[in-house]
Amino acid sequence: KNEVEQSPQNLTAQEGEFITINCSYSVGISALHWLQQHPGGGIVSLFMLSSGKKKHGRLIATINIQEKHSSLHITASHPRDSAVYICAVCRPGGGADGLTFGKGTHLIIQP
Amino acid sequence: DTEVTQTPKHLVMGMTNKKSLKCEQHMGHRAMYWYKQKAKKPPELMFVYSYEKLSINESVPSRFSPECPNSSLLNLHLHALQPEDSALYLCASSQVAEKYQETQYFGPGTRLLVL
């Protein structure tokens, strides 16, 4: 079993829909990252969470440490949101252990 | 400046070639990372440099040789690679490696094809 599990693996939705991507992890962490990767490679860090909730524009990320679960929400989705969204956790040792990545959720928003 | 730059963007090399990938950041970060990402797979950690010293080598074959000549620059020297080494190579940096809750900033990656 992977240490970081994401669902769904693939998601296709219509423009304007509310999107939820889930991440569950089975190891102790110091922080959880949500990353966005567009075709062509570059990864952008969206959020880093250790508790509670963060909001940036149309993106909202939440984390429940007790349940070892995090969600990424996109409100009023737009075709430019189409990308792979990756959940990654940072071990208690910090960045020295690197990040452990989920397999990603491939999101397609259709006009 | 919150940018991590990587060169080249694309690289095609034969199995007998020697080439280098370059990563640069000017954010004053003292931790830099190399990740390898195969198609449709998550990135995998290869190396971590902390204060210009190699702190983690995740059992990477010796045909990959990292180098950190200064705090802003990270190289990955490639020699005698195999076709299965074809992948996207991502560089990242963070303020320090030991402290938790550090955001990692990623470069755009170098897409490597080994023929």
Contacts between the chains, C-beta under 8 A, distances in Angstrom:
chain1	res1	chain2	res2	distance
A	30	B	100	3.5
A	30	B	101	5.8
A	31	B	100	6.1
A	31	B	101	4.4
A	31	B	102	8.0
A	33	B	103	7.4
A	33	B	104	7.3
A	35	B	106	7.5
A	40	B	108	7.7
A	41	B	37	7.7
A	41	B	88	5.0
A	41	B	90	7.3
A	41	B	108	5.9
A	41	B	109	3.8
A	41	B	111	6.5
A	42	B	106	6.7
A	42	B	107	7.2
A	42	B	108	3.8
A	42	B	109	6.1
A	43	B	43	7.6
A	43	B	90	6.4
A	43	B	92	7.9
A	43	B	106	3.9
A	43	B	109	7.7
A	44	B	106	7.1
A	45	B	103	5.5
A	45	B	104	6.6
A	45	B	105	6.5
A	45	B	106	6.9
A	48	B	101	6.6
A	48	B	103	5.0
A	50	B	101	5.7
A	86	B	42	6.3
A	88	B	42	7.8
A	90	B	100	6.2
A	90	B	101	7.1
A	90	B	102	7.6
A	92	B	100	6.5
A	93	B	98	7.8
A	93	B	100	7.6
A	94	B	96	7.9
A	94	B	97	6.3
A	94	B	98	5.3
A	94	B	99	5.4
A	94	B	100	4.1
A	94	B	101	7.8
A	94	B	102	6.7
A	95	B	31	5.5
A	95	B	33	7.7
A	95	B	48	7.4
A	95	B	94	4.9
A	95	B	96	7.2
A	95	B	97	4.4
A	95	B	98	7.4
A	95	B	99	7.3
A	95	B	100	7.6
A	95	B	102	5.0
A	95	B	104	6.6
A	96	B	31	7.7
A	96	B	48	6.1
A	96	B	50	6.4
A	96	B	55	5.7
A	96	B	56	6.6
A	96	B	97	4.3
A	96	B	98	5.6
A	97	B	45	8.0
A	97	B	56	7.4
A	98	B	33	6.1
A	98	B	35	7.5
A	98	B	45	3.5
A	98	B	48	5.9
A	98	B	56	6.8
A	98	B	58	7.7
A	99	B	43	7.7
A	99	B	45	7.1
A	99	B	104	6.5
A	101	B	42	3.5
A	101	B	43	5.5
A	101	B	44	7.9
A	102	B	42	6.3
A	103	B	41	7.3
A	103	B	42	5.5
A	104	B	42	6.0
